[in-house]
Amino acid sequence: MLVQKNRQLMGDVFALELTGEFCYEEVMPGQFVHVLIGDGMGHPLRRPLSIACCDPAKRSLTLVYRVVGDGTKWLSTRHKGEAIDVLGPLGRGFPAPEMPGQVLIVGGGVGIPPLYQLARELAAQNVLTDIVLGFKTKGEAFWAEEFGAYGQVTVCTEDGSLGEKGVVTTVLGTDRDWSTVYSCGPKPMLQALKSHFQGRDIKGYVSLEERMACGVGACWGCTCQSADSSWVRRICKEGPVFPWEEIRL
């Protein structure tokens, strides 16, 4: 695929827009792609990047990533017109709501991007959506305005520098009646979110962030345990999205 745009959203977070041959119509919200770094000689393992936005009409794919090492640093220096080898879409994404009613999307930090395509598709289906985005501080916040086009957005920061002060569960309360919760972010956030809704008749889905090697389930390098520890699942193959009652967070 060819780079269309590669812009810095804030700090070390970038949005990479690609165009070209891709199975756009097959993308589910929450899926990811495996990106080859350079010619693969210096970095033989591809990098898993979640799909933030897929637009079949424009034949474009947007990936949001954080620069954390040499591979993503190389990616951040790509310019318009350069070719990047992309494998995907991979994994299991977010399913449509099983029950009628308003839904809740909760994202934390760089776990927010895979929820954007979900918000777009829910809005297209006229599903009423509340969106909570959590960041450590104002300087790390991004895409709140973009999400606002598809639902009612609440932003919170741990230091109170933007939006409400606190973590995502601080602003949720206990009096709202959501039918489904979709979430992605740091594991402590997912654990707190699941505990917050414990005992309530709400269907919840979590997208797990994990280092991956093959990206197609062959190496069993990225796994998670079931809630009762009776089985393991490959995050890249059976996930990264799971019903939260099925797995141990």
ChimeraX attribute file (.defattr): number of C-alpha atoms within 10 A of each C-alpha:
attribute: neighborCount
match mode: 1-to-1
recipient: residues
	/A:1	18
	/A:2	19
	/A:3	20
	/A:4	20
	/A:5	17
	/A:6	20
	/A:7	16
	/A:8	15
	/A:9	16
	/A:10	13
	/A:11	11
	/A:12	14
	/A:13	21
	/A:14	20
	/A:15	19
	/A:16	22
	/A:17	21
	/A:18	25
	/A:19	19
	/A:20	15
	/A:21	11
	/A:22	18
	/A:23	12
	/A:24	18
	/A:25	11
	/A:26	11
	/A:27	23
	/A:28	22
	/A:29	24
	/A:30	31
	/A:31	25
	/A:32	26
	/A:33	19
	/A:34	22
	/A:35	20
	/A:36	20
	/A:37	22
	/A:38	16
	/A:39	10
	/A:40	12
	/A:41	9
	/A:42	10
	/A:43	13
	/A:44	12
	/A:45	17
	/A:46	21
	/A:47	22
	/A:48	25
	/A:49	20
	/A:50	26
	/A:51	26
	/A:52	24
	/A:53	23
	/A:54	24
	/A:55	14
	/A:56	15
	/A:57	8
	/A:58	10
	/A:59	15
	/A:60	20
	/A:61	22
	/A:62	23
	/A:63	20
	/A:64	23
	/A:65	24
	/A:66	20
	/A:67	15
	/A:68	10
	/A:69	8
	/A:70	12
	/A:71	18
	/A:72	18
	/A:73	14
	/A:74	12
	/A:75	21
	/A:76	20
	/A:77	9
	/A:78	18
	/A:79	15
	/A:80	13
	/A:81	13
	/A:82	11
	/A:83	16
	/A:84	17
	/A:85	14
	/A:86	20
	/A:87	17
	/A:88	19
	/A:89	20
	/A:90	24
	/A:91	22
	/A:92	21
	/A:93	23
	/A:94	23
	/A:95	15
	/A:96	13
	/A:97	17
	/A:98	9
	/A:99	12
	/A:100	11
	/A:101	13
	/A:102	16
	/A:103	23
	/A:104	22
	/A:105	23
	/A:106	26
	/A:107	27
	/A:108	24
	/A:109	19
	/A:110	21
	/A:111	21
	/A:112	25
	/A:113	27
	/A:114	28
	/A:115	25
	/A:116	22
	/A:117	24
	/A:118	23
	/A:119	26
	/A:120	19
	/A:121	15
	/A:122	18
	/A:123	15
	/A:124	10
	/A:125	10
	/A:126	10
	/A:127	17
	/A:128	17
	/A:129	21
	/A:130	19
	/A:131	24
	/A:132	25
	/A:133	26
	/A:134	32
	/A:135	27
	/A:136	19
	/A:137	17
	/A:138	16
	/A:139	12
	/A:140	17
	/A:141	22
	/A:142	18
	/A:143	12
	/A:144	16
	/A:145	9
	/A:146	12
	/A:147	22
	/A:148	14
	/A:149	12
	/A:150	23
	/A:151	21
	/A:152	13
	/A:153	19
	/A:154	19
	/A:155	22
	/A:156	27
	/A:157	23
	/A:158	18
	/A:159	15
	/A:160	16
	/A:161	14
	/A:162	18
	/A:163	17
	/A:164	17
	/A:165	19
	/A:166	17
	/A:167	22
	/A:168	25
	/A:169	20
	/A:170	12
	/A:171	15
	/A:172	16
	/A:173	9
	/A:174	9
	/A:175	6
	/A:176	9
	/A:177	13
	/A:178	19
	/A:179	18
	/A:180	21
	/A:181	24
	/A:182	26
	/A:183	30
	/A:184	26
	/A:185	22
	/A:186	16
	/A:187	15
	/A:188	10
	/A:189	20
	/A:190	24
	/A:191	14
	/A:192	15
	/A:193	20
	/A:194	20
	/A:195	11
	/A:196	15
	/A:197	16
	/A:198	11
	/A:199	8
	/A:200	10
	/A:201	11
	/A:202	15
	/A:203	18
	/A:204	21
	/A:205	23
	/A:206	29
	/A:207	28
	/A:208	21
	/A:209	21
	/A:210	14
	/A:211	12
	/A:212	21
	/A:213	19
	/A:214	16
	/A:215	26
	/A:216	18
	/A:217	19
	/A:218	11
	/A:219	11
	/A:220	17
	/A:221	15
	/A:222	21
	/A:223	20
	/A:224	18
	/A:225	16
	/A:226	16
	/A:227	14
	/A:228	10
	/A:229	11
	/A:230	7
	/A:231	11
	/A:232	16
	/A:233	18
	/A:234	21
	/A:235	27
	/A:236	29
	/A:237	18
	/A:238	17
	/A:239	25
	/A:240	27
	/A:241	25
	/A:242	21
	/A:243	16
	/A:244	22
	/A:245	16
	/A:246	13
	/A:247	17
	/A:248	13
	/A:249	18
